[in-house]
Amino acid sequence: MKGELFILSSPAGGGKTTIANLLIKEIPNLKRVITCTTRKPRTGEKDGVDYYFLTEDEFKKRIEEGKFLEYAVVHGNYYGTPKEEVEKELSKGFDLLLVIDVQGMLQIKSKKSDVVSIFLLPPSLDELIKRMENRGDSPEEIKKRIETAKKEIPQYKRYDYVVVNDVLEKAKNDVKCIIISHRHKTERFSLKLIKDEKLKRLLKDEWND
């Protein structure tokens, strides 16, 4: 059975990466898609774990080769989702969690209909600024990202679900519930889950007794 692709977006500093990392640890059979970027690694970030860090030339070569499911330029840096990795993991039956911005979500939704999109809203712009300050963003970076956030936040209407990230644990649990509920959709139900043979026959409409 093919897996499902979940997209998690938020403005910079909205908590999408933190929540994604927590969910990967808690939800079995859920993997995070590692995206590519040309920006420099932040303190503690590792290549192949947080992102695939590429040079601009390497990134542009992959664009020409059609290797991205989506890509965008954000704050002067390229970000992109490797197409082959997504399709390979979905075909293995894994659910995938993709942490990308609004531009990326819109690109993917224009190509794939079977995508579940979730938007994380900050409780306020002041809180968003505070979070960016706490992670060490410069005043120039913060100013630029807040301007982008003002354009991204009204796009929440384009998403399937909206979660306010006020209290981290609650927001994480809300997103977790969305993912788990989709696993219980009728089209994802498998008779392999049923051990009782009589019930299995009834479900297959083969009951003759």
C-alpha positions in Angstrom: 0.0 0.0 0.0 1.4 3.4 -1.0 2.2 5.9 1.7 0.8 9.4 2.1 2.6 12.7 1.7 2.0 15.3 4.5 3.2 18.9 4.1 3.9 21.0 7.2 4.4 24.8 6.6 4.8 27.8 8.8 6.5 31.2 8.6 10.2 31.2 9.6 10.3 30.6 13.4 6.9 29.1 13.4 8.1 25.8 14.8 7.6 23.5 11.8 11.1 21.9 12.0 10.8 21.3 15.8 7.4 19.7 15.6 8.4 17.6 12.6 11.4 16.2 14.5 9.2 15.3 17.5 6.6 13.6 15.2 9.2 11.5 13.5 10.3 10.1 16.9 6.7 9.4 18.0 4.8 8.1 14.9 5.9 4.7 13.5 6.3 4.4 9.7 6.6 8.2 9.3 9.7 9.7 7.7 10.8 13.3 7.2 11.8 14.2 3.7 15.2 15.8 3.7 15.1 18.8 1.4 18.0 20.5 -0.4 19.2 24.1 0.2 21.9 26.5 -0.8 21.9 28.3 2.5 24.7 27.9 5.0 24.2 25.4 7.8 23.2 26.8 11.2 25.0 25.8 14.3 24.4 22.1 15.0 22.8 21.4 11.6 24.3 18.4 9.7 24.3 17.6 6.0 22.0 14.7 5.1 20.2 15.0 8.5 18.7 18.5 8.5 19.2 19.4 4.8 21.3 18.4 1.9 23.5 21.5 1.7 24.4 22.2 -2.0 26.2 24.9 -3.9 24.1 27.2 -6.1 25.7 25.5 -9.2 24.9 22.0 -7.9 21.3 23.1 -7.2 20.8 24.7 -10.6 22.1 21.6 -12.3 19.5 19.5 -10.5 16.8 21.9 -11.6 17.9 21.4 -15.2 17.8 17.7 -14.8 14.2 17.8 -13.4 15.2 16.3 -10.1 13.0 18.5 -7.8 9.3 17.9 -7.0 9.3 21.6 -6.1 11.8 24.3 -5.6 11.8 28.0 -4.6 14.1 30.9 -3.8 13.5 32.1 -0.3 15.5 35.0 1.2 18.1 34.7 -1.5 18.6 30.9 -1.0 17.3 28.0 -3.1 15.2 25.2 -1.4 14.0 22.1 -3.2 12.4 18.7 -2.6 14.1 15.7 -4.3 11.5 14.0 -6.4 13.1 10.5 -6.6 13.4 10.2 -2.8 9.8 11.1 -2.3 8.4 8.6 -4.8 10.7 5.9 -3.6 9.7 6.1 0.0 6.0 6.5 -0.8 6.1 3.3 -2.9 7.6 1.4 0.0 4.5 2.3 2.1 6.1 5.0 4.3 4.1 8.1 5.2 6.3 11.2 4.5 6.4 14.5 6.3 7.6 17.4 4.2 8.6 20.6 5.8 8.4 23.4 3.2 7.1 26.9 2.7 3.9 28.1 1.0 5.5 28.4 -2.4 6.6 24.8 -2.3 3.2 23.5 -1.1 1.4 25.3 -3.9 3.8 23.8 -6.5 3.3 20.2 -5.1 -0.5 20.6 -4.9 -0.6 21.6 -8.5 1.1 18.3 -9.4 -0.2 15.9 -6.8 -3.8 15.6 -5.6 -3.1 13.1 -2.8 -1.4 15.5 -0.5 -2.4 16.5 3.1 -1.3 20.1 3.9 -1.0 21.5 7.4 -0.3 25.2 8.3 1.2 26.2 11.6 0.2 29.6 12.8 2.2 31.5 15.4 0.1 33.0 18.3 1.3 36.5 17.3 3.9 38.3 15.2 5.7 39.4 18.4 6.1 35.8 19.5 7.4 35.0 16.0 10.1 37.7 16.4 11.0 36.5 19.9 11.5 32.9 18.6 13.7 34.1 15.8 15.8 36.2 18.3 16.1 33.2 20.6 17.6 31.0 17.7 20.1 33.7 16.9 18.7 35.3 13.8 20.2 38.8 13.1 17.9 41.9 13.1 18.3 42.1 9.3 17.2 38.5 8.9 14.3 38.9 11.2 13.1 42.0 9.4 13.2 40.2 6.1 11.5 37.1 7.4 8.7 39.0 9.1 7.9 40.7 5.8 7.7 37.3 4.2 5.6 36.0 7.0 3.1 38.8 6.4 2.7 37.4 2.9 2.6 33.8 3.9 0.1 33.9 6.8 -2.9 34.9 4.7 -2.3 31.8 2.6 -3.5 29.6 5.4 -6.8 29.2 3.5 -5.1 27.1 0.9 -4.2 24.4 3.4 -6.3 21.5 4.5 -5.7 22.0 8.2 -4.5 24.9 10.4 -2.9 24.5 13.8 -1.9 27.4 16.2 1.5 26.8 17.7 1.0 28.5 21.0 1.9 25.7 23.3 4.4 23.4 21.6 3.2 20.1 23.1 -0.4 20.8 22.2 0.4 21.9 18.6 2.5 18.8 18.2 -0.3 16.6 19.4 -2.8 18.4 17.1 -0.7 17.7 14.0 -0.1 14.1 15.2 -3.9 13.6 15.4 -4.3 14.8 11.8 -1.7 12.3 10.6 -3.1 9.4 12.6 -6.7 10.1 11.5 -5.7 9.9 7.8 -4.2 6.4 8.5 -7.7 5.3 9.4 -9.3 6.3 6.1 -11.3 3.6 4.5 -9.1 3.4 1.4 -6.1 2.7 3.6 -7.7 -0.1 5.5 -6.2 -3.5 5.0 -7.7 -6.9 5.7 -4.2 -7.9 6.9 -5.2 -6.1 10.1 -7.9 -8.6 10.8 -6.9 -11.9 12.5 -10.3 -13.4 12.8 -11.1 -15.4 9.7 -14.9 -15.2 10.0 -14.8 -11.4 10.3 -12.4 -11.3 7.4 -14.8 -13.4 5.2 -17.6 -11.1 6.2 -15.6 -8.0 5.3 -14.8 -9.6 1.9 -18.6 -10.3 1.4 -17.9 -14.0 1.4 -20.1 -14.9 4.3 -22.2 -18.0 3.5 -23.3 -19.3 6.9 
